[in-house]
Each structure stands twice: as C-alpha cells, then as structure tokens.
Amino acid sequence: MIAWPFYLGLGITVVVFGVLAWILTRLSARRNRETGATGFTQRSRLTCPKCHQVFDYDWIPGAALTAVRLGKDRYMACPLCGKWSMFNVWDAPSPASPTGFVSPRR
C-alpha cells in the first residue's frame, strides 16, 4: 500500500507543472499575436548566408528536432537551398509574415 505522502507529492508535482505550462503559454501569447506563430513556438525571419534568401523559421525555445543548438545559434539546413549553416534565431527579427513572403515550413 502506498502512503499518502506519495499522493501528496504527486499532486504538488502535477500542480507545479500545470502552473508552469500556463505561465509559458501566457508569456508567449503576446509575441505569437505579433508574429502569427501558434502555441509555444516562436517565429524568426532568417537569411541564409549561402543562398541569401529570406525565410520564416518557427522554433521552440529550448528544443531542436531538426537543428543542433549552440547557445543562441542553431546549426541547421536552409529549407530553400538545403545547405547547412549557423543561424541566430534569438536576435533575428520576428515580424508577421507579409503577403508573398517565402515561408517553406507552412
């Protein structure tokens, strides 16, 4: 039989993670309204140093599935030319996508 302290600790853990998720959602909501991104994602406008084309990149702070994270930079393949380069996603502007703007990740 599992003692009540286990259930108390489990309940506190669930509440803490719920509150943190709510706070992250609220903090990212303002920037998402400005950029058109959804959920926890952020949007940056990046320029490829090899093909010099501009594209929107949606990313999740603290996570990378298609890139190697190196501090503020990400080593990833350009979605337009396919060549690997370093991109600074944190300091890049985050505008709303204008009409006719190249956005290959949509």
Summary of the structure (lengths in Angstrom):
residues: 106
radius of gyration: 18.5
end to end distance: 50.9
largest distance: 64.0
contacts: 246
relative contact order: 0.16
helix: 30%
strand: 25%
